[in-house]
Amino acid sequence: MGSLDANLPGVTIDGFKPLDLDGLREQLLLSVDFIVDYYKNVETQPVLPQVQPGYLRHIMPAAPPACGATLEDALRDIHRGVLPGMTNWASPNFFAYFPATLGSAALVGDFIASALNPVAFTWLSCPAATELEELVLDWMAQLLRLPPAFRSSSDSGGGGGGVIHGTTSEAILCTLVAARDGAVRRAGGVPISRLVAYGSDQTHSTFAKACRIAGFDQANVRLIPTQLGSGYALVAARLRDAMAADAAAGLVPAYVCATVGTTSSTAVDPLGLIADVAAEFGVWVHVDAAYAGSACICPEFRRFLDGVERADSLSISPHKWLLTGLDCTCLWLRDRPRLAESLGTNPEYLKNGPSESGLVVDCKDLQVGVGRRFRALKLWTVLRTYGVAGLQAHIRSDVEMARAFEGMVRADRRFEVVVPRRFALVCFRIRAWGGGEAAAEADNRMLLALVNGSGRAYVTHTVLGGKYVLRFAVGSTLTEHRHVASAWDLIRAKTDEVLGGRPLEELRVVFPSSCQVALD
Ligand SMILES: *Cc1c(COP(=O)(O)O)cnc(C)c1O
């Protein structure tokens, strides 16, 4: 592999064709083989890679190659350099964070979108991308039984509709900016430093980050404490207290981020009660259902979205649990023009008839960036290929595997389930026994290190109510019951190592009931 020499005379290549149609099929087939081989082998690979920081620099040349190579050479480099450093999210033994699911339909849809490669900032820049996005968001809205006010096809005459963002972070930021501008207008031009935004101490950290970007005073971002007793959900009465105190102090409540399925423990904030409080103070309600929103396509989970009909906006990330592949966050608003009021631009070089006609939406005005990928295609391909029945079966199968895991944990008295499982995440840990909380944390940290160090599973942690807790998230696309069962065997074996010689009597302890939390 030749590397670049600053003094190398310019290399000229005759007939260089970066998209050589004669060789394209063969080249694409190389990538197909690569992908299929990867998926077939991934189960046998360590889930968490065994590499040290800086590992890649020892494998790949520091300077860019002066002369090109074949795609086969590049694929060999990927094998040698990239795969060993992959945290294998596609592994069926991946139980960390929230899994990023990807069905073959999304893979194909995204592949085609990549090949078409439109930059769909305005309707005219790619009518198909804009219109498929509206269609697929309306489909999703029906799947989730969202009120018609959130659909762009609604006859209700409102300005409802959606947009696909890359991440929940962008959805929160953009809705926060729209809420900010509305609050400033309504309060007669108060400075942004007087506005207040609310979440709970379980709200994703990206909410506080969005507040920073949007210019909120850090002192005016309220993360209301939650407790085990209410399942770590935001308590509406405490929200009201906070808003009332702020209003009395001359501040302006502007935005509340409610969560359906918090990241630590999948707690569900009571949307209706939060909307009641927000209405008193004229506050924008955003619902972040990044993970658990996908489950609400099943009737038995839909109740967790109850109250959403009174929210201003809702975001769900099909890239988490709906097989769509990163990245794809659906954002719906009951008044979509509010986004454009805050984020719209109209430069000369993008002006065109359809935009001026007012008959079309230009997605650049509903997001942070201008250019955007054709993400709707993969989401549409997923829905078209799997149908509602397939997607519901997928959610239910993950939930069933998580239920089985929860049952195995509950059957071993060395462990406790820390909050009752709601979706496909189980929060559990080795119980605190004689050594108290500090010893329990040490035990669980050690367990996590041993499990993850084995390469045979990857599990992550959180802290809930001061307790160090393991999160076992079922739902990597290739995961089957046998993977869950063998992860549990691994956890038990490593727990034997952690607890070592400690007599089981000492673990018999005084924990009659593992979990008594009132939910709902
Ligand atoms: C994953 C997650 C996020 C972060 O989403 P990004 O798309 O990475 O910005 C936000 N909120 C919740 C509830 C999540 O689970």
PDBQT file of the ligand as one rigid body, heavy atoms in Angstrom, charges set to zero:
ROOT
HETATM    1  C1  LIG A 601     -32.022   6.842  23.095  1.00  0.00    +0.000 C 
HETATM    2  C2  LIG A 601     -32.818   7.916  23.709  1.00  0.00    +0.000 A 
HETATM    3  C3  LIG A 601     -32.561   9.258  23.444  1.00  0.00    +0.000 A 
HETATM    4  C4  LIG A 601     -31.375   9.703  22.626  1.00  0.00    +0.000 C 
HETATM    5  O1  LIG A 601     -31.668   9.586  21.313  1.00  0.00    +0.000 OA
HETATM    6  P1  LIG A 601     -30.727  10.084  20.123  1.00  0.00    +0.000 P 
HETATM    7  O2  LIG A 601     -31.537   9.649  18.958  1.00  0.00    +0.000 OA
HETATM    8  O3  LIG A 601     -29.457   9.353  20.246  1.00  0.00    +0.000 OA
HETATM    9  O4  LIG A 601     -30.593  11.538  20.213  1.00  0.00    +0.000 OA
HETATM   10  C5  LIG A 601     -33.421  10.192  23.970  1.00  0.00    +0.000 A 
HETATM   11  N1  LIG A 601     -34.440   9.838  24.767  1.00  0.00    +0.000 NA
HETATM   12  C6  LIG A 601     -34.698   8.567  25.067  1.00  0.00    +0.000 A 
HETATM   13  C7  LIG A 601     -35.852   8.222  25.955  1.00  0.00    +0.000 C 
HETATM   14  C8  LIG A 601     -33.891   7.563  24.559  1.00  0.00    +0.000 A 
HETATM   15  O5  LIG A 601     -34.133   6.284  24.894  1.00  0.00    +0.000 OA
ENDROOT
TORSDOF 0
